[in-house]
Amino acid sequence: MRAHVGVVTDDIERASVFVHEWRSLDRGRRDDIARRRDAYEARFRDAISSGVEAGAFVAVDPVATAAYILSALNGLVAWYRPDGRLNARTIADAYADLSLRAVQAGSRS
């Protein structure tokens, strides 16, 4: 999460264009980016699946959970400000904590 937040916050304008405008690229470039995005998202899904299989995470849907986490991370382009109250590391740590609390076994009644 720190690496992802870092990429977004290091160049918020570029990240915003990528998050919102990649679908407007020519088909070849768009397909390449979609493949890379899918492979990146698969890493999150695999980590979530491994956590469920190990009993560390509750039985969540890895696809929906990965989409939730990545949507939150990419949502930074809408509100993050370099001169704002929260720095990138604080945000990444808070997002990681929130995400882990949402899926950790024993975290639900």
DACORUR-V986608 format. One record per backbone hydrogen bond with DSSP energy under -1.0 kcal/mol. NH is the residue of the N-H (numbers start at 0). CO is the residue of the C=O. E is the energy in kcal/mol with one decimal. If there is no record, write none. Layout:
nh:NH co:CO e:E
nh:NH co:CO e:E
This chain:
nh:4 co:0 e:-3.0
nh:5 co:1 e:-2.4
nh:6 co:2 e:-2.2
nh:7 co:3 e:-2.2
nh:8 co:4 e:-3.1
nh:9 co:5 e:-2.2
nh:14 co:10 e:-2.6
nh:15 co:11 e:-2.3
nh:16 co:12 e:-2.0
nh:17 co:13 e:-2.4
nh:18 co:14 e:-3.0
nh:19 co:15 e:-2.3
nh:20 co:16 e:-3.1
nh:21 co:17 e:-1.2
nh:23 co:20 e:-2.1
nh:24 co:21 e:-1.5
nh:29 co:25 e:-2.9
nh:30 co:26 e:-2.8
nh:31 co:27 e:-1.9
nh:32 co:28 e:-2.5
nh:33 co:29 e:-2.5
nh:34 co:30 e:-2.2
nh:35 co:31 e:-2.2
nh:36 co:32 e:-2.9
nh:37 co:33 e:-2.6
nh:38 co:34 e:-2.2
nh:39 co:35 e:-2.2
nh:40 co:36 e:-2.9
nh:41 co:37 e:-2.1
nh:42 co:38 e:-1.1
nh:43 co:39 e:-1.0
nh:44 co:40 e:-2.4
nh:45 co:41 e:-2.9
nh:46 co:42 e:-2.0
nh:47 co:43 e:-2.5
nh:48 co:44 e:-2.9
nh:49 co:45 e:-2.6
nh:50 co:46 e:-2.0
nh:51 co:47 e:-2.2
nh:52 co:48 e:-2.8
nh:53 co:49 e:-2.1
nh:54 co:51 e:-1.1
nh:55 co:50 e:-1.6
nh:56 co:50 e:-1.9
nh:57 co:102 e:-3.3
nh:59 co:57 e:-1.9
nh:64 co:60 e:-2.7
nh:65 co:61 e:-2.3
nh:66 co:62 e:-2.2
nh:67 co:63 e:-2.3
nh:68 co:64 e:-2.4
nh:69 co:65 e:-2.8
nh:70 co:66 e:-2.4
nh:71 co:67 e:-2.1
nh:72 co:68 e:-2.5
nh:73 co:69 e:-2.8
nh:74 co:70 e:-1.7
nh:75 co:72 e:-1.2
nh:76 co:73 e:-1.6
nh:77 co:74 e:-2.0
nh:78 co:75 e:-1.0
nh:79 co:75 e:-3.0
nh:83 co:80 e:-2.5
nh:90 co:86 e:-2.2
nh:91 co:87 e:-2.8
nh:92 co:88 e:-2.6
nh:93 co:89 e:-2.2
nh:94 co:90 e:-2.9
nh:95 co:91 e:-2.5
nh:96 co:92 e:-2.5
nh:97 co:93 e:-2.8
nh:98 co:94 e:-2.6
nh:99 co:95 e:-2.8
nh:100 co:96 e:-2.5
nh:101 co:97 e:-1.6
nh:102 co:98 e:-1.0
nh:103 co:99 e:-2.3
nh:104 co:55 e:-3.2
nh:106 co:103 e:-1.8
